Amino acid sequence: MIQAKVYSKSRGSIHLLILGHAGAAPRGRDPICAGVSALACTAAQAVTDLYRQGMLRCKPRVILEDGYAVVIATPRAEYLGEVMLTYWVVQTGLAVIAANFPKFLKLQRLEVPAIA
């Protein structure tokens, strides 16, 4: 089973952590792993692009390995919305997979407060 978590820390960083393998099919042929991997790579590329555009306080931390992904970004205050949207979109994709394949992906979601 894949464990995925999107969360923030008190210092303003936003994190995506993904661990494990779905086990829905043999490695290299698992559509659940492929979908989750595509979303992890999307998050990694997106925060790298945000960094190049000057929206992050520091270089993002990106680790993409077999069965393990970490994507951490710390937005500048004025770009918090743009960075949060990036993680929200990736989280939405993960939520769709988790809802359709709950035996293979467990997601702990970042709750985004409503804007009045």
C-alpha positions, 0 to 999 in steps of 0.5 A: 500500500502507498501512504501519501501525506500533504501537510504544512509546518509552522515555519511555512513549508508545505510537504508532500510525502509518499511511501511504498508501493501499491501492489496492485500489479507487478512492479513496472506494470502497476497503474496505481504506482504509475499514477501516484508517481506521475503526480509526485513528478508533477509536484517536483517540477512545479515547485522547481518552476516556482523556485525559478520564478522567485516564488519560494524563499529557498530551493525546494527539497525534492527526492524521487526514488523507487517507493519514496518521494518528498517534495518540500517548498517554502513559499514567500508570503506573497506567493502562498496562494500559488504554492498552495494551489500547486499542492492542492491540485496534486492532492486532488489527483491523489484523492481521486486515486485513493477514493477509487482504489482505497486498498492501494493508496491511503492519503492524509490530506492537508485541509485548506481553509476557506477564503471569505 
